[in-house]
């Protein structure tokens, strides 16, 4: 492996900008770190170069641990967005800089310089000053300079950002060619997905300091695992659907998902439908794909090779609900059509059309949508506007519904609404919270968020589960929550007091959990060991510092309200309960 | 050469006229008068005044102390500018504002303040006395006063140049294998060298022309702590206008030659930069 990162973490002012990133990049690989600005990708690159120290984790280059090695001894080449050429030196001096530092003889330097200038197609420019070159040429010089000392790793920090489209294209090709010719392991940082697609062998997508997903460009595009990747990498419609034994029920139609459905009970899922996978026709019968519903064209934009439509779905019994949007007004479907499709069926603004979907991808995310539940409509409305809930929903690009249960928490009472629960049910913390939580859990709610009034985005998420049946689900939910929060994850292992050290069985479960979190969800968690009663220890640990949240997995309910009453009724921390296993 | 420079702003003729008129009335004409007054003396008188032992002693002190002061400011002005541009610390803005104090203070006030502190019974002078170091009423005091009043020029000239040295340049040099000293010598210094020279020149020019602060701390002993501007004033007080003009003419010539030399050095340095490649 050329580059190995192991749990690399870096904070600025207490906020993790690079959060537990582990990554292996192979010899000669062209790896692209893609993410929005502020996602931590540049910081990670600087950490690899040695220009930024890390607080936690290891960095190895070609098997050599360089975590504490100075940048000048790491043997990397770095190219900056603004070229960073030495303006008082000629092209030749710039390129020979690293060689002069190493006291290479003049003749050898000259030869190496010629070779490099040929490589970047700038022969004969030796005596020019940077100011006499165009932007594209300057960046070529910067690339040649970064390669002069034959580094083992080439790092490119948004190298095309300051160039116009045509030069950019040309330079991309040059860099890819040079990289192939030299077989040098390369990491490129960019926020431009076209660039990532055009250059990468593999793409790693970062958000909020976390490396969310990695993979070949095509795999990431067609089978993203997270909402963020689905919507960041190209346009995507996120549609809430139901997973049934027959397949995925989207709107009026049931389609077999693109990949094998995992077993389990019927539940709500989030599906990704790419704009090019949506078909538009005059009537339902003319559609070649599964019928989604009828829609009105709000907007028709011609963009050259494609036509872009925004469709508003008409209300109806089977109207699929779009996951994204503050209300129904925003729930527009994005569609792109080729010239060929345009010629077959022309769409004008205001026209009503039949909409079909060709391909549906189901996201493995366990958290599909939120439902704020309260005894009356006013309280439910108020809860649905809680800041943390709104923020989570916005980041997850999902919606918040409301549900009124007048007899919420009253023993023996029946559910007023449908006797099914979709997504995550949310109730307010405070008095009766524990009793209400148990009431909902016993009536089928699987994920339940108990939310204090003033709760804000937490900095640390504590994870604990009781009963191995809940382990996988708790980890999946935790991973999903943590992908949308810049918080660190801590697993609390709580063992019976007295022994002084955890039983071997408990230790093994803990290690299994860690490796499952890493392997399946890409989630790095720290572990803490505590001894005592679970509920008491959780309460104590939550009380340690503000800004914490608890995710609590339960295999069985037992005497829930009595046991965890203190955690929920106090109303100080958000608690997300994941209930799996025997009802 | 044409006087019609292409510019989107009209009025080149008018502005050029103003420039020449302004420079003529407040710079060139008085200087010409000085030259005239100085050279209208009898040759023997001129030589006598200009090459008297007292005058030569004053030149040595004036130009020597000014060069020393400018050199000190070259180093410490750079250090101050570096601290102010590179680090974030509480009170940075305040210190930045303090730099300009010597600009704003009447120079006589600076002189009195320095004398109070460095006189034999002053706060610092008292501590230096047992060590055998006398500051007030010696050439050291003169240098100190000149250093103080010329300091802002050195700092303010280097500051913008330092701001322009991007951190990326240093980062790039570091990844290429350069140590800190090498980065400073080969990257930072060449980039700010013109600004350093400008700062040096300005500080020197200011120091040579200084009068107010020096007369308080120097003690004005002929041959020892008497600067040329003071000698000129002494001539004036004796109504020896021609003698004063003659000394002024000498200062003018020496200053002009030195400034010219520094400018040539700067131009040469700039050219040389570009040619380091070969």
Interface residues (C-beta under 8 A of the other chain):
Chain A: X46 X49 X50 X51 X70 X71 X72 X73 X74 X76 X77 X78 X80 X82 X84 X86 X87 X88 X89 X90 X92 X93 X97 X98 X101 X102 X126 X127 X129 X142 X145 X146 X148 X149
Chain B: X166 X168 X169 X171 X172 X173 X174 X175 X176 X177 X178 X179 X182 X186 X187 X190 X191 X273 X274 X276 X277
